[in-house]
Amino acid sequence: GISTSIAVFCHELPHEIGDFAVLLRAGMTVKQAIIYNCVSSVLGFCGMLIGVLIGNFGSAPLWIFACIGGVFIYIAFVDMLPELTALGTKKGENPFFHLILQVCGLVVGSGIMFLIAIFEHDLMNLLEP
């Protein structure tokens, strides 16, 4: 429990500080950023409670996982695609080179997630003592 708590703290502290910095950079005052950060955390906790309650009914977890997976894919592409298209090429560079690198990155990332999904049980057996 202690090692898990330390790991969660080491993950969440930089994450919350980063969120706070993003809110400040967006033009909020310190007080507004703290309030919005706290509201976000409380709403996340409420979502967890609702998910736990709904997750105890029959096949609901499968639908929840499917919907949340789709939402994560949507958010990733909404954040990534504008960044991918905004990349400027330098003089003399071929813009297709950037496209090929970006597509390769997407394919490699998707392939890694696919392999993890296919070999999930084998990986779990590897990690068990």
TIRO-2110 file (N, C-alpha, C; in Angstrom, 1 decimal):
// TIRO-2110
0.8, -1.2, 0.0, N, 1, A
0.0, 0.0, 0.0, CA, 1, A
0.8, 1.3, 0.0, C, 1, A
1.9, 1.2, 0.8, N, 2, A
2.8, 2.4, 0.8, CA, 2, A
3.5, 2.7, -0.5, C, 2, A
4.0, 1.6, -1.1, N, 3, A
4.7, 1.8, -2.4, CA, 3, A
3.7, 2.3, -3.5, C, 3, A
2.5, 1.8, -3.5, N, 4, A
1.5, 2.2, -4.4, CA, 4, A
1.1, 3.7, -4.2, C, 4, A
1.0, 4.1, -2.9, N, 5, A
0.7, 5.4, -2.6, CA, 5, A
1.8, 6.4, -3.0, C, 5, A
3.0, 6.0, -2.8, N, 6, A
4.1, 6.8, -3.3, CA, 6, A
4.1, 6.9, -4.8, C, 6, A
3.8, 5.8, -5.5, N, 7, A
3.8, 5.8, -7.0, CA, 7, A
2.7, 6.7, -7.5, C, 7, A
1.5, 6.7, -6.9, N, 8, A
0.4, 7.5, -7.3, CA, 8, A
0.7, 9.0, -7.0, C, 8, A
1.3, 9.3, -5.8, N, 9, A
1.7, 10.6, -5.5, CA, 9, A
2.7, 11.2, -6.5, C, 9, A
3.7, 10.3, -6.9, N, 10, A
4.7, 10.8, -7.9, CA, 10, A
4.1, 11.0, -9.3, C, 10, A
3.0, 10.3, -9.6, N, 11, A
2.4, 10.5, -10.8, CA, 11, A
1.4, 11.7, -10.8, C, 11, A
0.7, 11.8, -9.7, N, 12, A
-0.4, 12.8, -9.7, CA, 12, A
0.1, 14.2, -9.4, C, 12, A
1.2, 14.4, -8.6, N, 13, A
1.7, 15.7, -8.2, CA, 13, A
2.1, 16.5, -9.5, C, 13, A
3.0, 15.9, -10.3, N, 14, A
3.3, 16.7, -11.5, CA, 14, A
2.1, 16.9, -12.5, C, 14, A
1.2, 15.9, -12.5, N, 15, A
0.0, 16.0, -13.3, CA, 15, A
-0.8, 17.2, -12.9, C, 15, A
-1.1, 17.3, -11.6, N, 16, A
-1.9, 18.4, -11.1, CA, 16, A
-1.2, 19.8, -11.2, C, 16, A
0.1, 19.8, -11.0, N, 17, A
0.9, 21.0, -11.2, CA, 17, A
0.8, 21.4, -12.7, C, 17, A
0.9, 20.5, -13.6, N, 18, A
0.8, 20.8, -15.0, CA, 18, A
-0.5, 21.3, -15.4, C, 18, A
-1.6, 20.7, -14.8, N, 19, A
-2.9, 21.2, -15.1, CA, 19, A
-3.1, 22.6, -14.6, C, 19, A
-2.5, 22.9, -13.4, N, 20, A
-2.6, 24.2, -12.8, CA, 20, A
-1.9, 25.2, -13.7, C, 20, A
-0.7, 24.8, -14.2, N, 21, A
0.1, 25.7, -15.1, CA, 21, A
-0.7, 26.0, -16.4, C, 21, A
-1.4, 25.0, -16.9, N, 22, A
-2.1, 25.2, -18.2, CA, 22, A
-3.3, 26.1, -17.9, C, 22, A
-4.0, 26.0, -16.8, N, 23, A
-5.1, 26.9, -16.5, CA, 23, A
-4.5, 28.3, -16.3, C, 23, A
-3.4, 28.5, -15.6, N, 24, A
-2.8, 29.9, -15.5, CA, 24, A
-2.5, 30.5, -16.8, C, 24, A
-1.9, 29.6, -17.7, N, 25, A
-1.5, 30.1, -19.0, CA, 25, A
-2.7, 30.5, -19.9, C, 25, A
-3.8, 29.8, -19.6, N, 26, A
-5.0, 30.1, -20.3, CA, 26, A
-5.6, 31.4, -19.9, C, 26, A
-5.1, 32.1, -18.9, N, 27, A
-5.6, 33.4, -18.5, CA, 27, A
-6.4, 33.4, -17.2, C, 27, A
-6.4, 32.3, -16.5, N, 28, A
-7.1, 32.3, -15.2, CA, 28, A
-6.3, 32.9, -14.1, C, 28, A
-7.0, 33.4, -13.1, N, 29, A
-6.2, 33.9, -11.9, CA, 29, A
-5.9, 32.6, -11.1, C, 29, A
-5.0, 32.8, -10.1, N, 30, A
-4.6, 31.7, -9.3, CA, 30, A
-5.8, 31.1, -8.6, C, 30, A
-6.7, 31.9, -8.1, N, 31, A
-7.9, 31.5, -7.4, CA, 31, A
-8.8, 30.7, -8.3, C, 31, A
-9.0, 31.2, -9.5, N, 32, A
-9.8, 30.5, -10.5, CA, 32, A
-9.2, 29.1, -10.8, C, 32, A
-7.9, 29.1, -11.0, N, 33, A
-7.2, 27.8, -11.4, CA, 33, A
-7.4, 26.8, -10.3, C, 33, A
-7.2, 27.2, -9.1, N, 34, A
-7.4, 26.3, -7.9, CA, 34, A
-8.8, 25.8, -7.9, C, 34, A
-9.8, 26.7, -8.1, N, 35, A
-11.2, 26.2, -8.0, CA, 35, A
-11.5, 25.3, -9.1, C, 35, A
-11.1, 25.6, -10.4, N, 36, A
-11.3, 24.7, -11.5, CA, 36, A
-10.6, 23.3, -11.3, C, 36, A
-9.4, 23.4, -10.8, N, 37, A
-8.7, 22.1, -10.6, CA, 37, A
-9.4, 21.3, -9.5, C, 37, A
-9.9, 21.9, -8.5, N, 38, A
-10.6, 21.1, -7.4, CA, 38, A
-11.9, 20.6, -8.0, C, 38, A
-12.6, 21.4, -8.8, N, 39, A
-13.9, 20.9, -9.4, CA, 39, A
-13.6, 19.7, -10.3, C, 39, A
-12.6, 19.8, -11.0, N, 40, A
-12.2, 18.7, -11.9, CA, 40, A
-11.9, 17.4, -11.1, C, 40, A
-11.2, 17.6, -10.0, N, 41, A
-10.9, 16.4, -9.2, CA, 41, A
-12.2, 15.8, -8.5, C, 41, A
-13.1, 16.7, -8.1, N, 42, A
-14.3, 16.2, -7.4, CA, 42, A
-15.2, 15.5, -8.5, C, 42, A
-15.3, 16.1, -9.7, N, 43, A
-16.1, 15.4, -10.7, CA, 43, A
-15.5, 14.1, -11.1, C, 43, A
-14.2, 14.0, -11.1, N, 44, A
-13.5, 12.7, -11.4, CA, 44, A
-13.9, 11.7, -10.4, C, 44, A
-13.9, 12.1, -9.1, N, 45, A
-14.3, 11.2, -8.1, CA, 45, A
-15.7, 10.7, -8.2, C, 45, A
-16.6, 11.7, -8.5, N, 46, A
-18.0, 11.4, -8.8, CA, 46, A
-18.2, 10.4, -9.9, C, 46, A
-17.4, 10.6, -11.0, N, 47, A
-17.4, 9.6, -12.1, CA, 47, A
-17.0, 8.3, -11.7, C, 47, A
-16.0, 8.2, -10.8, N, 48, A
-15.5, 6.9, -10.3, CA, 48, A
-16.6, 6.2, -9.5, C, 48, A
-17.3, 7.0, -8.7, N, 49, A
-18.4, 6.4, -7.9, CA, 49, A
-19.5, 5.8, -8.8, C, 49, A
-19.9, 6.6, -9.8, N, 50, A
-20.9, 6.2, -10.7, CA, 50, A
-20.4, 5.0, -11.5, C, 50, A
-19.2, 4.9, -11.9, N, 51, A
-18.7, 3.8, -12.6, CA, 51, A
-18.6, 2.5, -11.8, C, 51, A
-18.3, 2.7, -10.5, N, 52, A
-18.3, 1.5, -9.6, CA, 52, A
-19.7, 1.0, -9.4, C, 52, A
-20.7, 1.9, -9.3, N, 53, A
-22.1, 1.5, -9.1, CA, 53, A
-22.6, 0.8, -10.3, C, 53, A
-22.4, 1.4, -11.5, N, 54, A
-22.9, 0.8, -12.7, CA, 54, A
-22.2, -0.5, -13.1, C, 54, A
-20.9, -0.5, -12.7, N, 55, A
-20.0, -1.7, -13.1, CA, 55, A
-20.5, -3.0, -12.4, C, 55, A
-21.3, -2.9, -11.4, N, 56, A
-21.8, -4.1, -10.7, CA, 56, A
-23.0, -4.8, -11.4, C, 56, A
-23.4, -4.3, -12.5, N, 57, A
-24.6, -4.8, -13.2, CA, 57, A
-24.3, -5.5, -14.4, C, 57, A
-24.4, -6.9, -14.4, N, 58, A
-24.3, -7.7, -15.6, CA, 58, A
-23.2, -7.4, -16.6, C, 58, A
-23.5, -7.1, -17.8, N, 59, A
-22.5, -6.8, -18.8, CA, 59, A
-22.2, -5.3, -19.0, C, 59, A
-22.6, -4.5, -18.0, N, 60, A
-22.3, -3.1, -18.0, CA, 60, A
-20.8, -2.8, -18.2, C, 60, A
-19.9, -3.5, -17.5, N, 61, A
-18.5, -3.2, -17.6, CA, 61, A
-18.0, -3.3, -19.0, C, 61, A
-18.5, -4.2, -19.8, N, 62, A
-18.0, -4.3, -21.2, CA, 62, A
-18.4, -3.0, -22.0, C, 62, A
-19.7, -2.6, -21.8, N, 63, A
-20.1, -1.3, -22.4, CA, 63, A
-19.4, -0.1, -21.9, C, 63, A
-19.1, -0.1, -20.7, N, 64, A
-18.4, 1.0, -20.1, CA, 64, A
-17.0, 1.1, -20.7, C, 64, A
-16.3, -0.1, -20.8, N, 65, A
-14.9, -0.1, -21.3, CA, 65, A
-15.0, 0.3, -22.8, C, 65, A
-16.0, -0.1, -23.5, N, 66, A
-16.0, 0.2, -25.0, CA, 66, A
-16.2, 1.7, -25.1, C, 66, A
-17.2, 2.3, -24.4, N, 67, A
-17.4, 3.7, -24.5, CA, 67, A
-16.2, 4.5, -24.1, C, 67, A
-15.6, 4.2, -23.0, N, 68, A
-14.4, 5.0, -22.5, CA, 68, A
-13.3, 4.8, -23.4, C, 68, A
-13.1, 3.6, -24.0, N, 69, A
-12.0, 3.4, -25.0, CA, 69, A
-12.2, 4.3, -26.2, C, 69, A
-13.5, 4.4, -26.6, N, 70, A
-13.8, 5.3, -27.8, CA, 70, A
-13.6, 6.8, -27.4, C, 70, A
-13.9, 7.2, -26.2, N, 71, A
-13.7, 8.5, -25.8, CA, 71, A
-12.2, 8.9, -25.7, C, 71, A
-11.4, 7.9, -25.2, N, 72, A
-10.0, 8.2, -25.2, CA, 72, A
-9.4, 8.3, -26.6, C, 72, A
-9.8, 7.5, -27.5, N, 73, A
-9.3, 7.6, -28.9, CA, 73, A
-9.8, 8.9, -29.5, C, 73, A
-11.0, 9.3, -29.2, N, 74, A
-11.5, 10.6, -29.8, CA, 74, A
-10.7, 11.7, -29.2, C, 74, A
-10.4, 11.7, -27.9, N, 75, A
-9.6, 12.8, -27.3, CA, 75, A
-8.2, 12.9, -27.9, C, 75, A
-7.6, 11.7, -28.0, N, 76, A
-6.3, 11.6, -28.5, CA, 76, A
-6.2, 12.2, -29.9, C, 76, A
-7.1, 11.8, -30.8, N, 77, A
-7.1, 12.3, -32.1, CA, 77, A
-7.4, 13.8, -32.2, C, 77, A
-8.4, 14.2, -31.4, N, 78, A
-8.7, 15.7, -31.4, CA, 78, A
-7.5, 16.5, -31.0, C, 78, A
-6.7, 16.0, -30.0, N, 79, A
-5.5, 16.7, -29.6, CA, 79, A
-4.4, 16.6, -30.6, C, 79, A
-4.2, 15.4, -31.1, N, 80, A
-3.0, 15.1, -31.9, CA, 80, A
-3.1, 15.6, -33.4, C, 80, A
-4.3, 15.4, -34.0, N, 81, A
-4.3, 15.8, -35.4, CA, 81, A
-4.0, 17.2, -35.7, C, 81, A
-4.6, 18.2, -34.9, N, 82, A
-4.2, 19.6, -35.2, CA, 82, A
-2.7, 19.8, -35.1, C, 82, A
-2.1, 19.1, -34.1, N, 83, A
-0.6, 19.3, -33.9, CA, 83, A
0.1, 18.7, -35.1, C, 83, A
-0.4, 17.6, -35.6, N, 84, A
0.3, 16.9, -36.7, CA, 84, A
0.2, 17.8, -38.0, C, 84, A
-0.9, 18.4, -38.2, N, 85, A
-1.1, 19.2, -39.4, CA, 85, A
-0.4, 20.6, -39.3, C, 85, A
-0.1, 21.0, -38.1, N, 86, A
0.4, 22.4, -37.9, CA, 86, A
2.0, 22.3, -38.1, C, 86, A
2.5, 21.2, -38.2, N, 87, A
4.0, 21.1, -38.3, CA, 87, A
4.5, 21.7, -39.6, C, 87, A
5.3, 22.7, -39.5, N, 88, A
5.8, 23.3, -40.7, CA, 88, A
7.1, 22.7, -41.2, C, 88, A
7.3, 22.7, -42.5, N, 89, A
8.5, 22.1, -43.0, CA, 89, A
9.5, 23.2, -43.3, C, 89, A
10.8, 22.8, -43.1, N, 90, A
11.9, 23.8, -43.4, CA, 90, A
12.2, 23.8, -44.8, C, 90, A
12.9, 24.8, -45.3, N, 91, A
13.2, 25.0, -46.7, CA, 91, A
14.0, 23.8, -47.1, C, 91, A
13.6, 23.1, -48.2, N, 92, A
14.3, 22.0, -48.8, CA, 92, A
13.8, 20.7, -48.2, C, 92, A
13.0, 20.7, -47.2, N, 93, A
12.4, 19.4, -46.7, CA, 93, A
11.2, 19.0, -47.4, C, 93, A
11.1, 17.7, -47.6, N, 94, A
10.0, 17.1, -48.2, CA, 94, A
8.8, 16.9, -47.2, C, 94, A
7.7, 17.5, -47.4, N, 95, A
6.6, 17.4, -46.5, CA, 95, A
6.1, 15.9, -46.3, C, 95, A
6.3, 15.1, -47.3, N, 96, A
5.8, 13.7, -47.2, CA, 96, A
6.7, 12.9, -46.2, C, 96, A
7.9, 13.4, -46.0, N, 97, A
8.8, 12.7, -45.0, CA, 97, A
8.2, 12.9, -43.6, C, 97, A
7.6, 14.0, -43.3, N, 98, A
7.0, 14.2, -42.0, CA, 98, A
5.7, 13.4, -41.9, C, 98, A
5.0, 13.3, -43.0, N, 99, A
3.8, 12.5, -43.0, CA, 99, A
4.1, 11.0, -42.8, C, 99, A
5.1, 10.5, -43.4, N, 100, A
5.5, 9.1, -43.3, CA, 100, A
5.9, 8.9, -41.8, C, 100, A
6.7, 9.8, -41.2, N, 101, A
7.1, 9.6, -39.8, CA, 101, A
5.9, 9.6, -38.9, C, 101, A
5.0, 10.5, -39.2, N, 102, A
3.8, 10.6, -38.3, CA, 102, A
2.9, 9.3, -38.4, C, 102, A
2.7, 8.9, -39.6, N, 103, A
1.9, 7.7, -39.8, CA, 103, A
2.6, 6.5, -39.2, C, 103, A
4.0, 6.4, -39.4, N, 104, A
4.7, 5.3, -38.7, CA, 104, A
4.6, 5.3, -37.2, C, 104, A
4.6, 6.5, -36.6, N, 105, A
4.4, 6.6, -35.2, CA, 105, A
3.0, 6.2, -34.7, C, 105, A
2.0, 6.6, -35.5, N, 106, A
0.6, 6.1, -35.2, CA, 106, A
0.5, 4.6, -35.3, C, 106, A
1.1, 4.0, -36.4, N, 107, A
1.0, 2.6, -36.6, CA, 107, A
1.8, 1.8, -35.5, C, 107, A
3.0, 2.3, -35.1, N, 108, A
3.7, 1.6, -34.1, CA, 108, A
3.0, 1.7, -32.8, C, 108, A
2.5, 2.8, -32.4, N, 109, A
1.7, 3.0, -31.2, CA, 109, A
0.5, 2.1, -31.1, C, 109, A
-0.3, 2.1, -32.2, N, 110, A
-1.4, 1.2, -32.3, CA, 110, A
-1.0, -0.3, -32.3, C, 110, A
0.1, -0.6, -33.0, N, 111, A
0.5, -2.0, -32.9, CA, 111, A
0.9, -2.5, -31.6, C, 111, A
1.6, -1.6, -30.8, N, 112, A
2.0, -1.9, -29.4, CA, 112, A
0.7, -2.2, -28.6, C, 112, A
-0.3, -1.3, -28.7, N, 113, A
-1.5, -1.5, -28.0, CA, 113, A
-2.2, -2.8, -28.4, C, 113, A
-2.2, -3.1, -29.7, N, 114, A
-2.8, -4.3, -30.2, CA, 114, A
-2.1, -5.6, -29.6, C, 114, A
-0.8, -5.5, -29.6, N, 115, A
0.0, -6.7, -29.1, CA, 115, A
-0.3, -6.9, -27.6, C, 115, A
-0.3, -5.8, -26.9, N, 116, A
-0.7, -5.9, -25.4, CA, 116, A
-2.0, -6.5, -25.2, C, 116, A
-3.0, -6.1, -26.1, N, 117, A
-4.3, -6.6, -25.9, CA, 117, A
-4.4, -8.1, -26.3, C, 117, A
-3.6, -8.5, -27.3, N, 118, A
-3.6, -9.9, -27.7, CA, 118, A
-2.9, -10.8, -26.7, C, 118, A
-1.8, -10.4, -26.2, N, 119, A
-1.0, -11.2, -25.2, CA, 119, A
-1.2, -10.8, -23.8, C, 119, A
-2.3, -10.2, -23.4, N, 120, A
-2.6, -9.7, -22.1, CA, 120, A
-2.4, -10.8, -21.1, C, 120, A
-3.0, -12.0, -21.3, N, 121, A
-3.0, -13.1, -20.4, CA, 121, A
-1.5, -13.6, -20.2, C, 121, A
-0.8, -13.7, -21.3, N, 122, A
0.6, -14.1, -21.2, CA, 122, A
1.4, -13.1, -20.3, C, 122, A
1.2, -11.8, -20.6, N, 123, A
1.9, -10.8, -19.8, CA, 123, A
1.6, -10.9, -18.3, C, 123, A
0.3, -11.1, -18.0, N, 124, A
-0.1, -11.2, -16.6, CA, 124, A
0.6, -12.4, -16.0, C, 124, A
0.7, -13.5, -16.7, N, 125, A
1.3, -14.7, -16.1, CA, 125, A
2.8, -14.5, -15.9, C, 125, A
3.4, -13.7, -16.8, N, 126, A
4.9, -13.3, -16.6, CA, 126, A
5.1, -12.5, -15.3, C, 126, A
4.1, -11.6, -15.0, N, 127, A
4.3, -10.7, -13.9, CA, 127, A
3.9, -11.3, -12.6, C, 127, A
3.2, -12.4, -12.6, N, 128, A
2.8, -13.1, -11.3, CA, 128, A
4.1, -13.8, -10.7, C, 128, A
4.1, -13.7, -9.4, N, 129, A
5.3, -14.4, -8.7, CA, 129, A
5.3, -15.9, -8.8, C, 129, A
END
